[in-house]
Amino acid sequence: MTFSTILKASTAVTLIAWAGFATAAEVTLAAGEKLAADQTFTYRTLDQITTMDPGMAEDNESGIIIRDLFEGLYNQDGDGNVVPGVALSHTVSEDGLTYTFTLRPEAVWSNGDPVVAADFVYGWRRAASPELASPYSWYISLMGVENADAVIAGEMPTDALGIKAIDDHTLEVRITAPKPYFPQMVTMYTTFPVNQKAVEANPDSWLDPANFVGNGAYVLTENVPAERTVRERNPLYWDNANTVIEKVTSLVINDENQALTRYLAGELDKTEVPTGQYPRLLEEYPTQAVSFPLLCSYYYNVNLTETGNPALQDVRVRQALSLAIDRDIVVNNVLAGGQVPAYSLTHWATAGFEVPTIEAAGMTQADRNAKAVELMTEAGFGPGGEPLTVDILYNTSDAHKTLAVAISQMWKQTLGVETTLANQEWQTFLDARGAQNYQLARAGWCGDYNEASTFLDIMSTASGYNDSKYSNPEYDALLEQAKTAADPAPLYEQAEQILAADLPLIPVYHYASVFMLNDSIRDWPVGNVQQNTYTKDIYKVEAE
């Protein structure tokens, strides 16, 4: 039985232990291979990350850096299975509501302090506190931690949160309903520990390299906004002996074609493949061009509030716009990197998820277009009706622009809809979308854990990431039922059908991870559909 299977087993009292994990990161070289002398890793990122604070982060690029600088209770291996981090094991109570984690005694902070259960208590309380106002505090509620909603709302003190240090190396977490996938949820950076002494000593600058204190395999040594972030090996990390990469650098390069040029010149070890170029690059660089499923979905949020476009409040208009997107052209001609058309929110590769039967998915594009015209006409727009213009907001990126242009052309050709495109830098874009200062806005959601609720919960009324401000009591009730259902799959399917009918968001495609990777890199986690990467687990071999 695999560890993953064990973790999903009965909620009866269960001990999860990983014997011999200390050697799990040892390097295994193929015949004739040698470790390279240069053990640095440099990769391209599109935008300056928003934060390195585990309690404040809300995006994947920040998460990549945070997983180097901090370590939570559990990590993931190359196939996405849960493996020990600071925690060595856990037990689950008979009712499935109490998790007791045993922490490894050798874990220390980069300043030499021991990592103790109280550090997790502080980190979780801080993330849930109204004072921090974390954009991801809702994740603590999503986990079902006892009293989370009341703490986040400021109705109860943070010490009422269902997490307690029994002693330095024993952590207790109480949840409100059994969640077989709960151990997956604590691989998320929002649940990482934070060093209280470091935060309180420099509340406004504790993340500066000079003040930084982390418990991950790397420490922060340089951070130049909009240019680069540098991490170097933490000699006090409990598994430093099995960490190989000495230095990791993320370079902010906004132009993906420029990034590819720099990759081909040997300046980068990893960069995303520019839109549409994967087939060519695969042919030219078959050992470096990579594509595999990535647990993310790409869609357009629809602003359903009074600040949105009044026409988009009509579900027939939303349905018409969705139908008129030729997703086969999007994935095969525009993107061409292994992506899959999306007619539902949850990614097809999600564990235990069966893609529901959505009527639009079974139609030909000609039939979709005809139905779109019919719906738009019924709504009073198009030929013989009112002209319609919609705005699409996206964060600055050639890829997002290319896709928005392609979709706007489809809408123009099929429906006569005019489209205005606007781009903003990442943080400005997040602020605008979160404040509903948009009509349609590009969005992408990547699973925080590998279970369908990680996608569906973002459209619940209470979700902090529901930027459409969609609210449907029936949908909310289905998700609530799913939390305690022995088999939530039918409930998830019903929820997807509601989204497909209401279209508070317009699904476009399910991601693939498409990038160029230096072929001297080994152990990249291609089997982990979440792509929760840990630099400590990779290494370089000498070029042939």
N, C-alpha and C positions, 0 to 999 in steps of 0.2 A: 504493500500500500504506500502511495507517495505521501509526502508531507502535506501536499495540497489536498489530497483526499482526506487525510486525517483531520485537517483543519475544517473541512466541511462536514465532518461526521456529527454524530449525535451531540446534543447539548448537555448530555449527562456529564458528571465530573470526568474531565479528560485532561491528562497531562501531556503537553506537547514539548518534547525535548529534542535537541539536535546534538547527538553525541559526536564528538570529534570535529565540531564546526571550525575550530581554530585553524584547521588545515585546509578549509574549503577554498580559500583564495590562492592556494599555492599554484604557481605557474606550471603548466604541463606543455612542454614544447614538443612539436612534431619532429620526426626524424630529420636530422640535418639542420634544424633551426637553432638559432642563437638569439639571445636577448640583444636588442640594439643598444648601443652606447648612449644614444639620444632617447631618453625616456621623458619627452615632453609631448603634450597634446594641445593643439591649437585648433579652435573651431570658430565658425562664423555664426553670429547671431544678428537677427534683423534689427532689433531695437535695443536701446539701453534698458536693462532690466528695471522694474519698478522698485524692487526692494530685495534685500537679503535677509529680511526679518521673517522667520517662519510663521509668526503670528499675523503678518500683514500681507503676505504674498498671495497672489491669485492667478498667476499665469505660469505656463510651462517653462519658459526661459528662466524665470526666477527660480523655479523648482529645481532645475538642473544644477544651478550653483548652490542652492541651499542643501541639496543632498550630498554635496562635497564637503560643505562646511559644518553640517550638523548631522546627527544620526538619531533616529527615532527608536521605538521599541523593536520594530521589525523592518527588514529590508526586503528586496525582491532579488531572485536570482535571474539568470539569463533567459529563463522561460516564464518569468513572472510569478514563480512560486514564492510564498512567504518563507523567509529564512531569518535567523536571529540577527538582531542589531544590538542595542543595549540590553534588550531582554533575551534571556536564554530559553525561557519556557513560560507557559501559562497554564492555569487551571480554569475550568468553567464550572460554575455551580449547577446543581441539578435543574434549576429553573431557567438556566441560560442567561441570567441577568447580572451575574457578578463574575468579572474576570480578574484573576490575580496573577500578576506578572512577576517573575523572578528576574532581577537585574544582575548582570555580570559585575563582579566586584572590581575587575581590573579596568573598567571604563573610567577615564578621567577627562576633564576639560583641558583645553590647550594652555591654561594657566596653572595646571597641576591640581586643581580642585577635583575631588572625586565626583563622578556623575551619580546622583542619588535620586531616589523616588521623588523627593521634594522638588527636584528640578522639573520633572514632568508635571507635577501638580501646579507649579508656578506657571509653566508654559501654557497649559490648558486653561487655567483660570484667566491668564492674561489675554489669550486669544478670544475668550468669551466675554471679556469685560466691556461694558459700555464705554469706559474711559479710553481704551485703545481704539474702539470703533473699527475693528477689523472688517474688511470687505468679505472675509471668509469666515466670520464668526458663525454663520449659519451651518457650517460643516460640523461643528460640535453638536448642534441640534440634530443634524441629519444622522449623526452617529447614534443618536438616541441616548446620549449621556443624561443621567438623572438631573432634573432641574435646569437643563441647559436653556430652555426657552425663557424661563423666568429670570435667569442670570443675565442673559443677553439683553433682555428688555429692561434690566435695572430694577426688577421687582423683587429680586432676592440677592443677597451678597454673593460674591464669587466663591466664598468658602462653602456655599451650599451645593456647588457643582459636584456631581457624583464621581469624584476622584480623590483618593486618599493615600498618603504614604503610611504604610503599616510600620515599616522601618526603612533604613537606608536602601535596602535592596529588595523590597517587596512593595509593589504598587497595586492598589485595588481600584477597579473601575466598575461603576454600577450603571447599567443601561435599563431602559424602560420596556424593551421588548426583545426577545431573542433574535439575534442576527448571526446566522452561521458564517457570514462573510466578514464579521467584525474584525478578525485579525488582519484582513486585507486593508481595512480602513485606517489602521494605525501605521501604515507605511506612508501615509500622506503627511506632507511637511507641516500642516497646521497642528499636528499632534506632537511635534518634536519638542524636546526640552529646551529651556532657555536659562542661561546663567543669571540669576537674579542680581548677584553682586555686580556683575559687569553692566547690566542695564541701569541699575540705580546709581552707579558711580559716574556714568556718562549717558544720561537719558536721551540726549539729542545726538550723540556721536558714538554710541557703543558699537556701531557697525563700521566705523572707520578702521582701516588696517592697524593703526597704532593702538586702538582700544579693543580690537576684536577678540572675543573669547568664544570658541566653538568646541564641539565634541566630535566633529567628523574627521575623516581621513586627511583633510586639507585645512589649511588656515588661509585667511585672506591677507595677501601681501601688497596688493595694488588695486585701486579702483579709480579709473579715470572716466568720469561720466561721458557717455556717448562715444567712447573710444575703446576701452578694454577693461577687463577684470581679470586679475591673476590670483591663482591659488597655488600654494606649495605644500608639500607633504607635512603633515603634523606628526612630529616624532613621538608625541605622547599618545597617539591613537592606539587603541588596544590591539589592533591588527596591523600595525605599521610594518611589521616584518614581512607581511605578505602583500604589501602595497608596492607597486612597481613604478607607475608613472610619478615622476618627481614634481612636475610643474604643469598646470593646465591653464590655458589662456583663452578667454572668449573675446573675440574682436567684433565690434559693432560695424557692420558693413551693410548699408541700406540697399545697395544695388546688387541683386543676386547674380547678374552677369559679371559684374566686377569681382564678386566673390569667387565665382567659378574660375575666372582668369587667374586670380591669386592662388587658388587651389592648384591649378594646373602648373603654376610656377613653383610649387612646393612650399608656399607660405602658410598653407592651411592643411590640417589633417582631415577635416570634415567640413562640408558645406552642402546646402540644399541644392538640388538640381533645379535650374530655372524652368519655368513653366513650358511644357511641350518638348523639352530637349532630352528626356530620358531615353527614348529609342535610339537616338544618335549616340548618346554617351555610352549606352550599354554596348553598342556595337564597337565603339572605339576603345572603351575601357571596361571590358567585361569583368575584370576582377575588382573594380572600384565602384561601379554604378550599382546601387542597391535599391530594391523596392520590396516592401512587405507590409502586411496590414498594420495600421496604426489606429488605436482605439479612440478616434476622434471623428466628429461629424461636423461638416461645414454647412451653414445655413444663413438665411437672412432673418434677423429679428424684425417683427412688425410692431411699430409703436401703436399700441391700442389705447393710449390715453388721449386726452383732449389736445395735447400738444402735437399729436401726429397728423397725418394727412387724412381728412374726413373720408375720402373715398376708400381708404384702406380699412375703415371700420366696417365696411360691407364685406361679409365673408365671401360673397360671389366674386368680388374683385380679387381678393387674396387667392381664391381657388383658381381664377383665370390666370393670374400671374404665375402661379406654381405650375399649372398644366402647360403653359407656353414655353417653359424652360426645357429645351431638348438636352436632357442629361447625358444621353449617349454621346452627343457631340462634345459636351463639356468634358467627359472623362476620356474619350477616345481621341479627340482632335485638339482640344485646348490644353488639357493637363497631360494626358498620355503617359501617366506614371504608375498605372495599376490601381487607380482609384475606382470606386464602385458607385453607380447612381444611387441616390438616397431619396426615398419617398416616405421614410419614417425617421425618427430622431435617433434611436438607438443603433449603434454600429453593429453590423452583421456579425462581427467576430467576437462579440461579447459572450462570455462564458454562460452557457445554459440558456441563451436567448435564441428564439426562433423568430425570424423576420415575419411579421404579420402580412396577411394578404391585403394589400392596399389596391383599390380599384384602379387608380391611375397607373400603377406600376404594370398592370396587365394590358394596358391599351397601347395601340400604335401611336407614334407621335402625331400622325395625321388626325387620328381620332381625338387625341388630347387637344390639339390646336382647334379643331372644330368645336369641341366642348367649351374651350376657353372663350372663343368668340361668342358663343351662345350665352355664357354666363355674363360676359362683359356687357353685352347688349341688354340683357335683362336688368343689369345694374344701372343702365342709362348712359353708358360710355361707348366710345368708339364711333364707327360710321353711323350717322343719323342721331348720335347722342352727344354728350358733353366730351370735349377733349380732356385727356388725362395726362398729367405729368407727375412723376414720382421721383423722389430723391434717394440715392443710395450713398450711405456713408461707410467708408472703410478706412482701416489704418494703413498708413503709407507703405506700399509694397507693389512692385511690378506685377506679382502674381495676382493679388487681389484686384488690381486695376484691370488686368487682362480679362479676368473672369467677369467682372462687372460690365465691361464693354461688350463682351460676348452676349451676356444675358440681356443687356439693354437693347442690343440689336435684334434679338429674338422677340422681345416684347414689342419693339417698333414694327417689325415685319408682320407679326401675327395679329397684334392687337391695336396697332397704331399708337401705342403708349410712348410718350417722350420721357426720357430719363436724364436726370442731372446727377453727375457724379461728384463727390467731394471726398477728399482724403485728409486725415489728421495724423499727427504723430501719436505714438502708442498711448501715453498717459492721457493726453488731451482727448483722444478717441474714447478711452475707457470712461472718462468722466462724462463725456457727452452722451454716450450710450446709457450709462447708469442713471443719468438725470433725465432721460427721455428727450434729449435734444436731437431728434432725428425722425425720419419717416421709415426708411428701411436701413438696417445697419448690418454689415457683415459680422458674422459671429462664428466661432468654432468652439465646440466643447469636447474636451478629452476626459475620459473616465478617470475619476479619482481612485476608483477601485474597479475590479472586473466583474461587475454585476449590473443588470439593466437599470436598477434604480438610480445609479449614478448619473444616467442621462435623464430619465423621466422626472426625477425630483426637481430638476432645475426649472421646470415649468409649473410647479405647484405654486399656489398663491403666496405662500410664505417664503419662497426661495429668495435668497439674496442675489441670485443671478438671473432672476426672471425679469430681464430688461424690457420685455414686451408689456409687462404688467398685466399678463393674462390671468384670469381667475375663472375657474369652472368648478363648482362644488362637486359635481359628479367625478371629475378627474381627481380632485383632491381626495375624495372618499375612496376611490380605487387604490390610490397609492397608500393610504392609511391602512386599508385592508391587507395590502400586499406585505406590509411590515410584519404581520403575524401569521400570514397564510403558510400552510405546509407546502403548497405549490403556488408561488406567485405568478407563474408564467401566464395563465389565462387572464389575470388581472392586468399584467403588463400589456398584453395584446389589446385588451379593451382600451387601455389608456392611450396606446399608439393610435388606435382607430379614432378616438376623440380628437387627438392632435391633428390627424390627417383630415378630419372634417372641419375643424375650427381654424386651422392654420394660423396660430399666433406666431409661428415661424415657418419659413419656407425651406425645407430640406433641399440641399443641392447634391452633395456627394459625401461618401464615407472615405475618410483619409486612407492613404498609404504613406508609409515613411519612405521618402524618395530622396536619396542623398548620395554624394560622392564620399568615399571613405578610403583613406590611405591604406593600401593593401598590405602594409606592414603591421597594421593594428590587428590584434587578436582578442577574442572573447567579447566582441561587441554583442549586446543582448538581442539578437535578431528574433529570438523566440518570445520576447516580452512585448506583447501588443500594446502595452501602455508606454513603452519606451521610457520607463523610469530608470535612467542610467546612473551608474555609479563609477566615476573615473577610477576608483581604487580597484575595480575588477578587470580593467583592460591593461594591455601592455603592448610594446612594440618589439618586433623581431627584426633582425638584420635583413636588408633588402637582398634579394638573390642576385 
